[in-house]
């Protein structure tokens, strides 16, 4: 099987991920952390201890598949 796999995600899933990331970001900020550094640490390592349990942020972010998250972030960053 020598085929390239393609991925597709619907816009609802992207909106859900965005809302989850915003909630996690806000919870980290409320607790005095640098949210960007903490979220990047989590994405790179998948270590949930980068994310606070405040406002259930740790549980929320673990529901997002890292591959989906990275694709959504890249798509958003490169969007015209």
N, C-alpha and C positions, 0 to 999 in steps of 0.2 A: 504494500500500500504506500504509494509515493505521491500523496496528495497534500496540498497545503490546507491546513484547517483555517476556517474563517470564524470569526466571532460576531455575534450581533446581540445587542441589548436594546430593550425598549426604553423609551423616554421616561416611563413611569419608574422603572428601576433606577435610572440615573437620578431622578428627583428624590427618590427615597434615600439613596446614598448621600446626596447633597444635604438633605435634612439631618441625617444621622451624623454626618461629619460636622455640621454646624452645631448640633447638640453637644458632641464630644468636644469640639473647640471651645464652646462656651463654658462647659464644665471645667476643662483644664484651666482656662483663664480665671475663672472664679476661685479656683484653688491656688492661684499664684504661679502656675507653671507657664513655660513658653509653649503654647499649643502647637506651633509648627514643628518645633524640635521633637516634641513628644510623639506627635502623629507620625512624623518621618521615622523616628526610632521604632515605632510599632510596625509600620509598613515594612521596613527593612528586616526586622528580626522576627516579627509575629509574636513578640513577647508581650503579653497583655499587661504586664506591670508598668509599661510606659503610660498606660491610660488609667486615670483615676476612676474609682468606683462612684464618685460624686454624680448624682443624677443618673445613675445606672449607665454611665458612659462606657465602662469596660464591656458590659454585656452587649450594649448596642453595637459597638464597633466590631465585636467578634462575629456578628451576624452577617457582616459584609465579606464577601470573597475578595481576597487581596488582588487577584488577577482582574476581577471586574472593576475594583476600585482604581487600580493603576490605569486601566484602559480608559475609564471615565475621566480621570485627572488629565491624562495625555490628550484626550479628545478635546476637553475643555481648554487646555492650554494652547493647543494648536488651532483652535477654532478661528475662522476668519471674522 
